């Protein structure tokens, strides 16, 4: 049986995050992924004009994406982690918490939505 865990949120971000470069955002994602004991295998970034940036990490376990609207001081986060060889739900939760703290300074889960799919 395959299970997957999907977490998403729209978070209010700090000024430092709003003014980050795509390289900064990518390093933030990589640090949070390492802290959650997940494995990054590829990445992509984009800067938008006049404002905004995105960073995406492909994981052995699936992906994590971060999209920053600097003019609104908000970001969307999308985490998808699959369970092919082991239960990775806790790792997905740790990643969500690490990103919430790094982006907004709070681990409050009120803005997070979760979906678990089994098939």
Backbone as XML, in Angstrom:
<?xml version="1.0"?>
<chain id="A" units="angstrom">
  <residue number="1" name="UNK">
    <atom name="N" x="0.837" y="-1.179" z="0.000"/>
    <atom name="CA" x="0.000" y="0.000" z="0.000"/>
    <atom name="C" x="0.886" y="1.247" z="0.000"/>
  </residue>
  <residue number="2" name="UNK">
    <atom name="N" x="0.506" y="2.220" z="-0.804"/>
    <atom name="CA" x="1.222" y="3.485" z="-0.863"/>
    <atom name="C" x="0.410" y="4.535" z="-0.110"/>
  </residue>
  <residue number="3" name="UNK">
    <atom name="N" x="1.096" y="5.267" z="0.753"/>
    <atom name="CA" x="0.477" y="6.394" z="1.445"/>
    <atom name="C" x="1.265" y="7.644" z="1.095"/>
  </residue>
  <residue number="4" name="UNK">
    <atom name="N" x="0.566" y="8.764" z="1.036"/>
    <atom name="CA" x="1.260" y="10.033" z="0.857"/>
    <atom name="C" x="0.663" y="11.067" z="1.791"/>
  </residue>
  <residue number="5" name="UNK">
    <atom name="N" x="1.503" y="11.997" z="2.184"/>
    <atom name="CA" x="1.132" y="13.038" z="3.134"/>
    <atom name="C" x="1.340" y="14.389" z="2.453"/>
  </residue>
  <residue number="6" name="UNK">
    <atom name="N" x="0.294" y="15.195" z="2.431"/>
    <atom name="CA" x="0.359" y="16.490" z="1.768"/>
    <atom name="C" x="0.000" y="17.572" z="2.781"/>
  </residue>
  <residue number="7" name="UNK">
    <atom name="N" x="0.901" y="18.529" z="2.948"/>
    <atom name="CA" x="0.682" y="19.655" z="3.838"/>
    <atom name="C" x="0.825" y="20.933" z="3.016"/>
  </residue>
  <residue number="8" name="UNK">
    <atom name="N" x="-0.093" y="21.872" z="3.213"/>
    <atom name="CA" x="0.019" y="23.158" z="2.517"/>
    <atom name="C" x="-0.424" y="24.273" z="3.454"/>
  </residue>
  <residue number="9" name="UNK">
    <atom name="N" x="0.129" y="25.465" z="3.194"/>
    <atom name="CA" x="-0.206" y="26.617" z="4.030"/>
    <atom name="C" x="0.083" y="27.904" z="3.283"/>
  </residue>
  <residue number="10" name="UNK">
    <atom name="N" x="-0.622" y="28.947" z="3.671"/>
    <atom name="CA" x="-0.289" y="30.316" z="3.293"/>
    <atom name="C" x="0.107" y="31.003" z="4.599"/>
  </residue>
  <residue number="11" name="UNK">
    <atom name="N" x="1.348" y="31.454" z="4.646"/>
    <atom name="CA" x="1.903" y="31.995" z="5.884"/>
    <atom name="C" x="2.314" y="33.450" z="5.716"/>
  </residue>
  <residue number="12" name="UNK">
    <atom name="N" x="2.145" y="34.236" z="6.771"/>
    <atom name="CA" x="2.699" y="35.582" z="6.815"/>
    <atom name="C" x="4.189" y="35.434" z="7.122"/>
  </residue>
  <residue number="13" name="UNK">
    <atom name="N" x="5.021" y="36.122" z="6.344"/>
    <atom name="CA" x="6.469" y="35.938" z="6.456"/>
    <atom name="C" x="7.138" y="37.183" z="7.032"/>
  </residue>
  <residue number="14" name="UNK">
    <atom name="N" x="8.341" y="36.986" z="7.518"/>
    <atom name="CA" x="9.139" y="38.089" z="8.065"/>
    <atom name="C" x="9.671" y="38.956" z="6.921"/>
  </residue>
  <residue number="15" name="UNK">
    <atom name="N" x="10.106" y="40.175" z="7.254"/>
    <atom name="CA" x="10.716" y="41.053" z="6.260"/>
    <atom name="C" x="11.971" y="40.413" z="5.668"/>
  </residue>
  <residue number="16" name="UNK">
    <atom name="N" x="12.732" y="39.724" z="6.507"/>
    <atom name="CA" x="13.958" y="39.078" z="6.020"/>
    <atom name="C" x="13.634" y="38.048" z="4.943"/>
  </residue>
  <residue number="17" name="UNK">
    <atom name="N" x="12.599" y="37.264" z="5.143"/>
    <atom name="CA" x="12.207" y="36.272" z="4.138"/>
    <atom name="C" x="11.685" y="36.978" z="2.894"/>
  </residue>
  <residue number="18" name="UNK">
    <atom name="N" x="10.887" y="38.012" z="3.075"/>
    <atom name="CA" x="10.333" y="38.748" z="1.929"/>
    <atom name="C" x="11.434" y="39.336" z="1.058"/>
  </residue>
  <residue number="19" name="UNK">
    <atom name="N" x="12.564" y="39.674" z="1.648"/>
    <atom name="CA" x="13.681" y="40.271" z="0.911"/>
    <atom name="C" x="14.757" y="39.261" z="0.526"/>
  </residue>
  <residue number="20" name="UNK">
    <atom name="N" x="14.483" y="37.987" z="0.690"/>
    <atom name="CA" x="15.463" y="36.939" z="0.388"/>
    <atom name="C" x="15.644" y="36.747" z="-1.110"/>
  </residue>
  <residue number="21" name="UNK">
    <atom name="N" x="16.832" y="36.320" z="-1.481"/>
    <atom name="CA" x="17.098" y="35.925" z="-2.859"/>
    <atom name="C" x="16.638" y="34.477" z="-3.050"/>
  </residue>
  <residue number="22" name="UNK">
    <atom name="N" x="16.573" y="34.038" z="-4.285"/>
    <atom name="CA" x="16.212" y="32.638" z="-4.525"/>
    <atom name="C" x="17.255" y="31.701" z="-3.934"/>
  </residue>
  <residue number="23" name="UNK">
    <atom name="N" x="18.523" y="32.108" z="-3.944"/>
    <atom name="CA" x="19.561" y="31.271" z="-3.317"/>
    <atom name="C" x="19.311" y="31.135" z="-1.821"/>
  </residue>
  <residue number="24" name="UNK">
    <atom name="N" x="18.910" y="32.243" z="-1.176"/>
    <atom name="CA" x="18.585" y="32.198" z="0.254"/>
    <atom name="C" x="17.415" y="31.250" z="0.510"/>
  </residue>
  <residue number="25" name="UNK">
    <atom name="N" x="16.375" y="31.361" z="-0.307"/>
    <atom name="CA" x="15.194" y="30.508" z="-0.134"/>
    <atom name="C" x="15.543" y="29.039" z="-0.339"/>
  </residue>
  <residue number="26" name="UNK">
    <atom name="N" x="16.383" y="28.765" z="-1.322"/>
    <atom name="CA" x="16.797" y="27.387" z="-1.578"/>
    <atom name="C" x="17.581" y="26.827" z="-0.401"/>
  </residue>
  <residue number="27" name="UNK">
    <atom name="N" x="18.480" y="27.625" z="0.168"/>
    <atom name="CA" x="19.248" y="27.174" z="1.335"/>
    <atom name="C" x="18.335" y="26.956" z="2.537"/>
  </residue>
  <residue number="28" name="UNK">
    <atom name="N" x="17.336" y="27.820" z="2.707"/>
    <atom name="CA" x="16.365" y="27.639" z="3.788"/>
    <atom name="C" x="15.639" y="26.306" z="3.613"/>
  </residue>
  <residue number="29" name="UNK">
    <atom name="N" x="15.158" y="26.033" z="2.400"/>
    <atom name="CA" x="14.482" y="24.755" z="2.139"/>
    <atom name="C" x="15.405" y="23.576" z="2.417"/>
  </residue>
  <residue number="30" name="UNK">
    <atom name="N" x="16.628" y="23.642" z="1.931"/>
    <atom name="CA" x="17.575" y="22.534" z="2.124"/>
    <atom name="C" x="17.847" y="22.277" z="3.599"/>
  </residue>
  <residue number="31" name="UNK">
    <atom name="N" x="17.999" y="23.348" z="4.387"/>
    <atom name="CA" x="18.232" y="23.181" z="5.822"/>
    <atom name="C" x="17.048" y="22.538" z="6.515"/>
  </residue>
  <residue number="32" name="UNK">
    <atom name="N" x="15.842" y="22.953" z="6.163"/>
    <atom name="CA" x="14.643" y="22.373" z="6.774"/>
    <atom name="C" x="14.461" y="20.920" z="6.354"/>
  </residue>
  <residue number="33" name="UNK">
    <atom name="N" x="14.771" y="20.602" z="5.114"/>
    <atom name="CA" x="14.675" y="19.221" z="4.627"/>
    <atom name="C" x="15.673" y="18.336" z="5.376"/>
  </residue>
  <residue number="34" name="UNK">
    <atom name="N" x="16.891" y="18.823" z="5.557"/>
    <atom name="CA" x="17.889" y="18.051" z="6.321"/>
    <atom name="C" x="17.425" y="17.837" z="7.752"/>
  </residue>
  <residue number="35" name="UNK">
    <atom name="N" x="16.869" y="18.875" z="8.380"/>
    <atom name="CA" x="16.391" y="18.775" z="9.764"/>
    <atom name="C" x="15.260" y="17.757" z="9.888"/>
  </residue>
  <residue number="36" name="UNK">
    <atom name="N" x="14.498" y="17.560" z="8.830"/>
    <atom name="CA" x="13.397" y="16.591" z="8.833"/>
    <atom name="C" x="13.862" y="15.194" z="8.416"/>
  </residue>
  <residue number="37" name="UNK">
    <atom name="N" x="15.151" y="15.044" z="8.141"/>
    <atom name="CA" x="15.740" y="13.762" z="7.734"/>
    <atom name="C" x="15.141" y="13.248" z="6.422"/>
  </residue>
  <residue number="38" name="UNK">
    <atom name="N" x="14.888" y="14.195" z="5.504"/>
    <atom name="CA" x="14.457" y="13.853" z="4.153"/>
    <atom name="C" x="15.627" y="14.096" z="3.213"/>
  </residue>
  <residue number="39" name="UNK">
    <atom name="N" x="15.508" y="13.657" z="1.958"/>
    <atom name="CA" x="16.644" y="13.700" z="1.043"/>
    <atom name="C" x="16.318" y="14.471" z="-0.227"/>
  </residue>
  <residue number="40" name="UNK">
    <atom name="N" x="16.996" y="15.616" z="-0.412"/>
    <atom name="CA" x="16.843" y="16.407" z="-1.629"/>
    <atom name="C" x="17.658" y="15.782" z="-2.750"/>
  </residue>
  <residue number="41" name="UNK">
    <atom name="N" x="17.074" y="15.756" z="-3.963"/>
    <atom name="CA" x="17.785" y="15.183" z="-5.112"/>
    <atom name="C" x="17.933" y="16.165" z="-6.275"/>
  </residue>
  <residue number="42" name="UNK">
    <atom name="N" x="17.126" y="17.239" z="-6.313"/>
    <atom name="CA" x="17.233" y="18.256" z="-7.370"/>
    <atom name="C" x="16.514" y="19.514" z="-6.895"/>
  </residue>
  <residue number="43" name="UNK">
    <atom name="N" x="16.811" y="20.641" z="-7.563"/>
    <atom name="CA" x="16.168" y="21.890" z="-7.168"/>
    <atom name="C" x="15.946" y="22.785" z="-8.371"/>
  </residue>
  <residue number="44" name="UNK">
    <atom name="N" x="15.066" y="23.765" z="-8.177"/>
    <atom name="CA" x="14.794" y="24.785" z="-9.186"/>
    <atom name="C" x="14.354" y="26.053" z="-8.465"/>
  </residue>
  <residue number="45" name="UNK">
    <atom name="N" x="14.695" y="27.204" z="-9.047"/>
    <atom name="CA" x="14.276" y="28.492" z="-8.498"/>
    <atom name="C" x="13.849" y="29.417" z="-9.633"/>
  </residue>
  <residue number="46" name="UNK">
    <atom name="N" x="13.070" y="30.430" z="-9.285"/>
    <atom name="CA" x="12.676" y="31.463" z="-10.243"/>
    <atom name="C" x="12.429" y="32.761" z="-9.492"/>
  </residue>
  <residue number="47" name="UNK">
    <atom name="N" x="12.816" y="33.858" z="-10.112"/>
    <atom name="CA" x="12.533" y="35.192" z="-9.594"/>
    <atom name="C" x="11.547" y="35.841" z="-10.551"/>
  </residue>
  <residue number="48" name="UNK">
    <atom name="N" x="10.537" y="36.507" z="-10.007"/>
    <atom name="CA" x="9.496" y="37.108" z="-10.828"/>
    <atom name="C" x="9.578" y="38.623" z="-10.754"/>
  </residue>
  <residue number="49" name="UNK">
    <atom name="N" x="9.158" y="39.277" z="-11.829"/>
    <atom name="CA" x="9.193" y="40.725" z="-11.907"/>
    <atom name="C" x="7.773" y="41.271" z="-11.839"/>
  </residue>
  <residue number="50" name="UNK">
    <atom name="N" x="7.517" y="42.252" z="-11.031"/>
    <atom name="CA" x="8.495" y="43.059" z="-10.303"/>
    <atom name="C" x="8.903" y="42.467" z="-8.959"/>
  </residue>
  <residue number="51" name="UNK">
    <atom name="N" x="8.115" y="41.512" z="-8.427"/>
    <atom name="CA" x="8.452" y="40.935" z="-7.129"/>
    <atom name="C" x="8.054" y="39.473" z="-7.099"/>
  </residue>
  <residue number="52" name="UNK">
    <atom name="N" x="8.626" y="38.754" z="-6.142"/>
    <atom name="CA" x="8.247" y="37.369" z="-5.910"/>
    <atom name="C" x="9.348" y="36.408" z="-6.287"/>
  </residue>
  <residue number="53" name="UNK">
    <atom name="N" x="9.303" y="35.241" z="-5.667"/>
    <atom name="CA" x="10.308" y="34.214" z="-5.921"/>
    <atom name="C" x="9.736" y="32.848" z="-5.558"/>
  </residue>
  <residue number="54" name="UNK">
    <atom name="N" x="10.273" y="31.831" z="-6.216"/>
    <atom name="CA" x="9.891" y="30.448" z="-5.925"/>
    <atom name="C" x="11.140" y="29.594" z="-5.806"/>
  </residue>
  <residue number="55" name="UNK">
    <atom name="N" x="11.054" y="28.604" z="-4.939"/>
    <atom name="CA" x="12.116" y="27.607" z="-4.797"/>
    <atom name="C" x="11.441" y="26.258" z="-4.591"/>
  </residue>
  <residue number="56" name="UNK">
    <atom name="N" x="11.948" y="25.254" z="-5.287"/>
    <atom name="CA" x="11.380" y="23.914" z="-5.223"/>
    <atom name="C" x="12.509" y="22.913" z="-5.042"/>
  </residue>
  <residue number="57" name="UNK">
    <atom name="N" x="12.300" y="21.979" z="-4.132"/>
    <atom name="CA" x="13.221" y="20.848" z="-3.975"/>
    <atom name="C" x="12.479" y="19.577" z="-4.323"/>
  </residue>
  <residue number="58" name="UNK">
    <atom name="N" x="13.055" y="18.783" z="-5.213"/>
    <atom name="CA" x="12.563" y="17.433" z="-5.431"/>
    <atom name="C" x="13.231" y="16.555" z="-4.390"/>
  </residue>
  <residue number="59" name="UNK">
    <atom name="N" x="12.450" y="15.719" z="-3.771"/>
    <atom name="CA" x="12.939" y="14.836" z="-2.712"/>
    <atom name="C" x="12.871" y="13.392" z="-3.173"/>
  </residue>
  <residue number="60" name="UNK">
    <atom name="N" x="13.702" y="12.559" z="-2.596"/>
    <atom name="CA" x="13.530" y="11.119" z="-2.817"/>
    <atom name="C" x="12.115" y="10.708" z="-2.452"/>
  </residue>
  <residue number="61" name="UNK">
    <atom name="N" x="11.552" y="11.415" z="-1.481"/>
    <atom name="CA" x="10.228" y="11.093" z="-0.954"/>
    <atom name="C" x="9.108" y="11.860" z="-1.665"/>
  </residue>
  <residue number="62" name="UNK">
    <atom name="N" x="9.399" y="12.866" z="-2.489"/>
    <atom name="CA" x="8.468" y="13.610" z="-3.345"/>
    <atom name="C" x="8.966" y="15.029" z="-3.543"/>
  </residue>
  <residue number="63" name="UNK">
    <atom name="N" x="8.330" y="16.066" z="-2.899"/>
    <atom name="CA" x="8.768" y="17.442" z="-3.147"/>
    <atom name="C" x="8.332" y="18.407" z="-2.038"/>
  </residue>
  <residue number="64" name="UNK">
    <atom name="N" x="8.975" y="19.584" z="-2.056"/>
    <atom name="CA" x="8.557" y="20.717" z="-1.239"/>
    <atom name="C" x="8.733" y="21.968" z="-2.100"/>
  </residue>
  <residue number="65" name="UNK">
    <atom name="N" x="7.703" y="22.833" z="-2.103"/>
    <atom name="CA" x="7.743" y="24.054" z="-2.904"/>
    <atom name="C" x="7.418" y="25.256" z="-2.030"/>
  </residue>
  <residue number="66" name="UNK">
    <atom name="N" x="8.105" y="26.353" z="-2.294"/>
    <atom name="CA" x="7.922" y="27.601" z="-1.565"/>
    <atom name="C" x="7.760" y="28.723" z="-2.580"/>
  </residue>
  <residue number="67" name="UNK">
    <atom name="N" x="6.671" y="29.473" z="-2.463"/>
    <atom name="CA" x="6.415" y="30.606" z="-3.351"/>
    <atom name="C" x="6.213" y="31.841" z="-2.477"/>
  </residue>
  <residue number="68" name="UNK">
    <atom name="N" x="7.026" y="32.878" z="-2.698"/>
    <atom name="CA" x="7.020" y="34.072" z="-1.867"/>
    <atom name="C" x="6.435" y="35.252" z="-2.643"/>
  </residue>
  <residue number="69" name="UNK">
    <atom name="N" x="5.426" y="35.890" z="-2.043"/>
    <atom name="CA" x="4.872" y="37.142" z="-2.537"/>
    <atom name="C" x="5.386" y="38.229" z="-1.607"/>
  </residue>
  <residue number="70" name="UNK">
    <atom name="N" x="6.543" y="38.776" z="-1.939"/>
    <atom name="CA" x="7.197" y="39.730" z="-1.041"/>
    <atom name="C" x="6.356" y="40.980" z="-0.819"/>
  </residue>
  <residue number="71" name="UNK">
    <atom name="N" x="5.630" y="41.436" z="-1.845"/>
    <atom name="CA" x="4.828" y="42.650" z="-1.696"/>
    <atom name="C" x="3.664" y="42.460" z="-0.730"/>
  </residue>
  <residue number="72" name="UNK">
    <atom name="N" x="3.239" y="41.215" z="-0.524"/>
    <atom name="CA" x="2.137" y="40.909" z="0.407"/>
    <atom name="C" x="2.639" y="40.371" z="1.734"/>
  </residue>
  <residue number="73" name="UNK">
    <atom name="N" x="3.945" y="40.141" z="1.821"/>
    <atom name="CA" x="4.548" y="39.527" z="3.005"/>
    <atom name="C" x="3.901" y="38.173" z="3.313"/>
  </residue>
  <residue number="74" name="UNK">
    <atom name="N" x="3.681" y="37.384" z="2.248"/>
    <atom name="CA" x="3.101" y="36.054" z="2.416"/>
    <atom name="C" x="3.836" y="35.047" z="1.538"/>
  </residue>
  <residue number="75" name="UNK">
    <atom name="N" x="3.715" y="33.787" z="1.926"/>
    <atom name="CA" x="4.300" y="32.699" z="1.154"/>
    <atom name="C" x="3.357" y="31.504" z="1.187"/>
  </residue>
  <residue number="76" name="UNK">
    <atom name="N" x="3.377" y="30.747" z="0.113"/>
    <atom name="CA" x="2.678" y="29.471" z="0.112"/>
    <atom name="C" x="3.722" y="28.377" z="0.214"/>
  </residue>
  <residue number="77" name="UNK">
    <atom name="N" x="3.376" y="27.345" z="0.942"/>
    <atom name="CA" x="4.250" y="26.192" z="1.114"/>
    <atom name="C" x="3.458" y="24.952" z="0.734"/>
  </residue>
  <residue number="78" name="UNK">
    <atom name="N" x="4.075" y="24.085" z="-0.049"/>
    <atom name="CA" x="3.460" y="22.831" z="-0.455"/>
    <atom name="C" x="4.453" y="21.707" z="-0.175"/>
  </residue>
  <residue number="79" name="UNK">
    <atom name="N" x="4.047" y="20.767" z="0.650"/>
    <atom name="CA" x="4.892" y="19.623" z="1.017"/>
    <atom name="C" x="4.148" y="18.354" z="0.636"/>
  </residue>
  <residue number="80" name="UNK">
    <atom name="N" x="4.824" y="17.476" z="-0.073"/>
    <atom name="CA" x="4.241" y="16.178" z="-0.406"/>
    <atom name="C" x="5.311" y="15.127" z="-0.134"/>
  </residue>
  <residue number="81" name="UNK">
    <atom name="N" x="5.018" y="14.207" z="0.766"/>
    <atom name="CA" x="5.964" y="13.166" z="1.157"/>
    <atom name="C" x="5.265" y="11.816" z="1.080"/>
  </residue>
  <residue number="82" name="UNK">
    <atom name="N" x="5.896" y="10.874" z="0.395"/>
    <atom name="CA" x="5.313" y="9.535" z="0.208"/>
    <atom name="C" x="5.965" y="8.507" z="1.128"/>
  </residue>
  <residue number="83" name="UNK">
    <atom name="N" x="5.251" y="7.391" z="1.327"/>
    <atom name="CA" x="5.700" y="6.279" z="2.183"/>
    <atom name="C" x="5.995" y="5.030" z="1.353"/>
  </residue>
  <residue number="84" name="UNK">
    <atom name="N" x="7.023" y="5.016" z="0.556"/>
    <atom name="CA" x="7.288" y="3.818" z="-0.240"/>
    <atom name="C" x="7.942" y="2.712" z="0.576"/>
  </residue>
  <residue number="85" name="UNK">
    <atom name="N" x="8.898" y="3.059" z="1.414"/>
    <atom name="CA" x="9.626" y="2.048" z="2.178"/>
    <atom name="C" x="9.437" y="2.159" z="3.689"/>
  </residue>
  <residue number="86" name="UNK">
    <atom name="N" x="8.896" y="3.280" z="4.143"/>
    <atom name="CA" x="8.711" y="3.499" z="5.574"/>
    <atom name="C" x="7.655" y="4.583" z="5.774"/>
  </residue>
  <residue number="87" name="UNK">
    <atom name="N" x="7.155" y="4.702" z="6.978"/>
    <atom name="CA" x="6.176" y="5.734" z="7.311"/>
    <atom name="C" x="6.917" y="7.061" z="7.459"/>
  </residue>
  <residue number="88" name="UNK">
    <atom name="N" x="6.630" y="8.009" z="6.580"/>
    <atom name="CA" x="7.310" y="9.305" z="6.584"/>
    <atom name="C" x="6.437" y="10.453" z="7.094"/>
  </residue>
  <residue number="89" name="UNK">
    <atom name="N" x="5.283" y="10.129" z="7.678"/>
    <atom name="CA" x="4.391" y="11.206" z="8.142"/>
    <atom name="C" x="5.086" y="12.126" z="9.150"/>
  </residue>
  <residue number="90" name="UNK">
    <atom name="N" x="5.782" y="11.570" z="10.112"/>
    <atom name="CA" x="6.464" y="12.396" z="11.111"/>
    <atom name="C" x="7.487" y="13.311" z="10.444"/>
  </residue>
  <residue number="91" name="UNK">
    <atom name="N" x="8.205" y="12.808" z="9.454"/>
    <atom name="CA" x="9.183" y="13.643" z="8.747"/>
    <atom name="C" x="8.490" y="14.800" z="8.035"/>
  </residue>
  <residue number="92" name="UNK">
    <atom name="N" x="7.331" y="14.540" z="7.431"/>
    <atom name="CA" x="6.569" y="15.601" z="6.766"/>
    <atom name="C" x="6.113" y="16.639" z="7.785"/>
  </residue>
  <residue number="93" name="UNK">
    <atom name="N" x="5.686" y="16.192" z="8.945"/>
    <atom name="CA" x="5.256" y="17.120" z="10.004"/>
    <atom name="C" x="6.419" y="17.965" z="10.508"/>
  </residue>
  <residue number="94" name="UNK">
    <atom name="N" x="7.584" y="17.338" z="10.666"/>
    <atom name="CA" x="8.775" y="18.075" z="11.101"/>
    <atom name="C" x="9.142" y="19.122" z="10.054"/>
  </residue>
  <residue number="95" name="UNK">
    <atom name="N" x="9.088" y="18.746" z="8.780"/>
    <atom name="CA" x="9.394" y="19.703" z="7.715"/>
    <atom name="C" x="8.426" y="20.886" z="7.757"/>
  </residue>
  <residue number="96" name="UNK">
    <atom name="N" x="7.143" y="20.625" z="7.930"/>
    <atom name="CA" x="6.154" y="21.706" z="8.015"/>
    <atom name="C" x="6.464" y="22.624" z="9.201"/>
  </residue>
  <residue number="97" name="UNK">
    <atom name="N" x="6.787" y="22.056" z="10.329"/>
    <atom name="CA" x="7.101" y="22.859" z="11.509"/>
    <atom name="C" x="8.364" y="23.687" z="11.307"/>
  </residue>
  <residue number="98" name="UNK">
    <atom name="N" x="9.405" y="23.062" z="10.764"/>
    <atom name="CA" x="10.662" y="23.778" z="10.520"/>
    <atom name="C" x="10.451" y="24.954" z="9.564"/>
  </residue>
  <residue number="99" name="UNK">
    <atom name="N" x="9.692" y="24.728" z="8.498"/>
    <atom name="CA" x="9.429" y="25.796" z="7.536"/>
    <atom name="C" x="8.571" y="26.905" z="8.142"/>
  </residue>
  <residue number="100" name="UNK">
    <atom name="N" x="7.575" y="26.535" z="8.927"/>
    <atom name="CA" x="6.722" y="27.543" z="9.562"/>
    <atom name="C" x="7.545" y="28.447" z="10.468"/>
  </residue>
  <residue number="101" name="UNK">
    <atom name="N" x="8.420" y="27.866" z="11.260"/>
    <atom name="CA" x="9.266" y="28.652" z="12.157"/>
    <atom name="C" x="10.220" y="29.537" z="11.357"/>
  </residue>
  <residue number="102" name="UNK">
    <atom name="N" x="10.850" y="28.982" z="10.326"/>
    <atom name="CA" x="11.813" y="29.738" z="9.529"/>
    <atom name="C" x="11.155" y="30.891" z="8.768"/>
  </residue>
  <residue number="103" name="UNK">
    <atom name="N" x="9.945" y="30.684" z="8.305"/>
    <atom name="CA" x="9.272" y="31.692" z="7.483"/>
    <atom name="C" x="8.526" y="32.735" z="8.305"/>
  </residue>
  <residue number="104" name="UNK">
    <atom name="N" x="7.842" y="32.274" z="9.352"/>
    <atom name="CA" x="6.947" y="33.180" z="10.078"/>
    <atom name="C" x="7.313" y="33.367" z="11.547"/>
  </residue>
  <residue number="105" name="UNK">
    <atom name="N" x="8.240" y="32.559" z="12.047"/>
    <atom name="CA" x="8.612" y="32.654" z="13.447"/>
    <atom name="C" x="7.668" y="31.932" z="14.390"/>
  </residue>
  <residue number="106" name="UNK">
    <atom name="N" x="6.701" y="31.195" z="13.835"/>
    <atom name="CA" x="5.717" y="30.499" z="14.665"/>
    <atom name="C" x="5.490" y="29.089" z="14.138"/>
  </residue>
  <residue number="107" name="UNK">
    <atom name="N" x="5.323" y="28.152" z="15.054"/>
    <atom name="CA" x="5.011" y="26.779" z="14.651"/>
    <atom name="C" x="3.512" y="26.500" z="14.737"/>
  </residue>
  <residue number="108" name="UNK">
    <atom name="N" x="2.718" y="27.540" z="14.932"/>
    <atom name="CA" x="1.262" y="27.399" z="15.021"/>
    <atom name="C" x="0.731" y="26.725" z="13.755"/>
  </residue>
  <residue number="109" name="UNK">
    <atom name="N" x="-0.051" y="25.658" z="13.909"/>
    <atom name="CA" x="-0.525" y="24.878" z="12.760"/>
    <atom name="C" x="-1.889" y="25.338" z="12.245"/>
  </residue>
  <residue number="110" name="UNK">
    <atom name="N" x="-2.390" y="26.476" z="12.728"/>
    <atom name="CA" x="-3.728" y="26.923" z="12.350"/>
    <atom name="C" x="-3.836" y="27.194" z="10.847"/>
  </residue>
  <residue number="111" name="UNK">
    <atom name="N" x="-2.759" y="27.570" z="10.185"/>
    <atom name="CA" x="-2.794" y="27.900" z="8.758"/>
    <atom name="C" x="-2.504" y="26.702" z="7.853"/>
  </residue>
  <residue number="112" name="UNK">
    <atom name="N" x="-2.233" y="25.551" z="8.436"/>
    <atom name="CA" x="-1.850" y="24.381" z="7.659"/>
    <atom name="C" x="-3.058" y="23.513" z="7.334"/>
  </residue>
  <residue number="113" name="UNK">
    <atom name="N" x="-3.050" y="22.972" z="6.151"/>
    <atom name="CA" x="-4.051" y="21.991" z="5.716"/>
    <atom name="C" x="-3.308" y="20.689" z="5.453"/>
  </residue>
  <residue number="114" name="UNK">
    <atom name="N" x="-3.928" y="19.569" z="5.816"/>
    <atom name="CA" x="-3.269" y="18.278" z="5.641"/>
    <atom name="C" x="-4.208" y="17.312" z="4.928"/>
  </residue>
  <residue number="115" name="UNK">
    <atom name="N" x="-3.600" y="16.487" z="4.090"/>
    <atom name="CA" x="-4.330" y="15.461" z="3.366"/>
    <atom name="C" x="-3.469" y="14.204" z="3.370"/>
  </residue>
  <residue number="116" name="UNK">
    <atom name="N" x="-4.049" y="13.088" z="3.727"/>
    <atom name="CA" x="-3.341" y="11.812" z="3.661"/>
    <atom name="C" x="-4.090" y="10.915" z="2.699"/>
  </residue>
  <residue number="117" name="UNK">
    <atom name="N" x="-3.370" y="10.350" z="1.749"/>
    <atom name="CA" x="-3.969" y="9.503" z="0.721"/>
    <atom name="C" x="-3.369" y="8.110" z="0.835"/>
  </residue>
  <residue number="118" name="UNK">
    <atom name="N" x="-4.219" y="7.116" z="0.795"/>
    <atom name="CA" x="-3.781" y="5.715" z="0.817"/>
    <atom name="C" x="-4.314" y="5.017" z="-0.424"/>
  </residue>
  <residue number="119" name="UNK">
    <atom name="N" x="-3.471" y="4.223" z="-1.024"/>
    <atom name="CA" x="-3.942" y="3.521" z="-2.218"/>
    <atom name="C" x="-3.163" y="2.274" z="-2.498"/>
  </residue>
</chain>
